[in-house]
Amino acid sequence: EVREAMGQDSVDRDSVFSNYKSVFSRQFAVSLAVEFIGVMFFQILGATAKKGMEPWVNALALAVWIYTAANISGGHLNPAVTLSMAFCGFFPVVHSVVYVILQIVGAILGAVITAFLVPGASLQMGDGGPGCFDRTIIPEGISDRQVMWWECIMTFTLISCVYACGVAKPGHGSHTPLVVGFALFCCAGSGGQYTGGALNPARVLGPLAAFGCGDGIVRKYLAGECLAALFAMSVFAFVSGLGPLNPWMARSALDLSFPEACYLWITGSPPARLQKTGRENINDFMTKFQKFHSEADEEDAAEAKEESSFLERFFGVKRRQAKAAVSDSEALA
C-alpha cells in the first residue's frame, strides 16, 4: 500500500535479477537506459583493462555495475542471463527482447567510444581491436569447438551463480553482485586463457560491429553462450522449479486461463481483473505463489505418509511403525 501511494513498483531485494518494472510504468524506460549505460561502461572498462589485470578489472566492473543497476533494471547486463531467465519464467518476454537489443547496442557504443580512447585503435580496424574476441587472442592449437565449449562452461558457471544468488529464495541480497563478479573472475582466470573469457554475447557483438573483428569465430562464442543459457535454465528448473511467470506455473497458482498466463509471461503484468493500480508486477502476487507451493508441499507430505518408499518397504520400516502404533493403542485401551 505504501508503494502504491508513493507511485513505486514492487521490488524484491532478495532476488535482484528477477526484478523488473511494469512495461506500462514510466520507470520501464529508466530500466532500459540503465541496462544500456551499464553494458556500455562494462564494455569500455573491460576492453581497456591493463594486460594481466583483465580478470580483476572485468570482474569488479561487472560487480560495480550490477550493484548500480540491480534495484532499477535487475542488473542483467548480459543477453545470455536475460534470455535464460525469460525461458525459465523469471523475466517477461517483452522486457527480455528490449533488454537484449539495448544491451547489444550499449556494447556497440562502448566499443565505438573505446576506438577513440585507445591510441592506435580505429573503427573497422579488423582483428586485434580493443575488447575483440577474435583469433588473435586464441592460443595456437585451440580448435573452434574447444572455444565454443569453454565459453559454454564458463557462461554456465556465471548464469548458475546468478540463479543461485540472485533468483533463488532465499537469495544473498546485497552480496549477489560481488559473488557474480567472483564467478566471472574464476572463469576468466581459467578458460579465459583459451577464449579471452567473453561469457556475454553483447561483449562479443559490440567489438564485432565497431571493429569488424572475429569474423568466422564469433558464432562459436555465441553458440557456447546460448547453450549455457539453456543448460543453466534447465538445471535450475529441475532443482528449484520454473519461475512464477511460466504459463504453467502461473495458470495453477493464480487460477488464470491459458491466454491470461501467456499474457503474464509476455508482458510481466497480471490480467486487468487482478490489478488494482495498473502498475502491479509478479512480486505483488508472490503470497499467492507461496500459498500454492505450501499447499502442494502439504499434499506431497500427506502422500508420502500414506505410501511407503521402496527402501521402507524393503526394510519393513512402515510396517514396524504401524504395528508399534497398534500395540501402543491396545496397551492404552
Summary of the structure (lengths in Angstrom):
residues: 333
radius of gyration: 24.0
end to end distance: 56.2
largest distance: 94.9
contacts: 1139
relative contact order: 0.13
helix: 69%
strand: 0%
